[in-house]
Amino acid sequence: MSIEVKNLFKYYGQQAAVNDVSFSVKQGEILGFLGPNGAGKSTTMKIITGFIPSHSGEVTVCGLKVDVDNLEARKLIGYLPENNPLYLDMYVKEYLEFVGGIYKINKLKSRVNEMIDAVGLGIEQNKKIGALSKGYRQRVGLAQAIIHDPKVLILDEPTSGLDPNQLVEIRELIRTIGQQKTVMFSTHIMQEAEAICDRLVIINKGRIVANEKALSLQETNEEQTSYIEFDQVVSKTQLAKIIGVKKVEAVKNGWLVSSDQKIDLNKEIALHAQQEGWLILTLKTEKKTLEEVFRNLTK
C-alpha cells in the first residue's frame, strides 16, 4: 500500500478531531477524501504528510512510518495544502527553481521547464505569482508538489474557488497525474469526486462513515426509489398499498415510489400492477445522487 492509516487519533483539547480513523490507498489509485467542514479531512492529511503529529495510531507511506522516518517519508510525498501558500513576489520559474533547489534536484532548469509544460503554465511562466489568476496559482501549487517526482500526491481541496473552465482543466490535470502516482485529494464537489476518483472515503465528526467506490455507495444506499408511468390514472393512495412502499411522490408524467426495506421494489410494483390490471409504460430504478448519499451519511 502507498498509504496505510491505522487507528489514528488527534485531539484538540477534549475534542477528537480524528477519531480512530483507518484506511489505505493502493499504488496508482486516486482516492477522494470527502466530508463536511470540520470533519477532520485537513487534519488527517496533515498527519499523513508529517506536517503535524497524531496523538496515537500509525501512518505509513510506501512502507515508511511517518512519525519515525519523517524526512525520508516526506521525500516520497507531494503536498498541496488547502490555502496553497506561495511566494507572491517571486516569478513562476524563480519559485519552482527555489523549491527544486530545496529538494536538490539534478538538472533543475530542465525539470522546471518540464513541470511548466506538464501543468500548462507556459503562457504565464514569466509572470510574478501574485499577478496570476487563482487557477494558474493552483497550477503553480501542483507543479511544486510534483517537481521532485513523488510517489504519493496529497491535495487538499485543489479546485476550491475555481471557475468552471479552471475546474475542468485542473480535474484533467489530476486525472493525468493519477495515471502515474498515488493521489489522495479532498473536495466538496461531488461530481468531481465521482468523475475522477477510483474510490471514496467519507469522514464525519472525525470518524470514517464510508469507504467504497462511488457507484457502490449509491447502490448500497438503504432507501430504494423507482420511477413509474402507467397508461391510466392511478392514485397516490393506490400506490401506497404496494408492499414495502413508504413514500409516493407525483412527478411529471409519473410517480416516484420509495421503500426503505430490503425488497425488490420493482418486482413488488410489477406484481401489484398485474393484480390491479394496470399497464406499466415505464418502470426503472432511480439511483440516489452522490450528494444525497453524502447528506444521508453526514447529516
Secondary structure, DSSP 8 states (H G I E B T S, - for coil): --EEEEEEEEEETTEEEEEEEEEEE-TT-EEEEE--TTSSHHHHHHHHTTSS--SEEEEEETTEETTTSHHHHHHTEEEE-TT----TTSBHHHHHHHHHHHTT-SSHHHHHHHHHHHTT-GGGTTSBGGGS-HHHHHHHHHHHHHTT--SEEEEESTTTT--HHHHHHHHHHHHHHTTTSEEEEE-S-HHHHHHH-SEEEEEETTEEEEEE-HHHHHHS-S-EEEEEEESS---HHHHTTSTT--EEEEETTEEEEEE-SSS-HHHHHHHHHHHHT--EEEEEE----HHHHHHHHH-
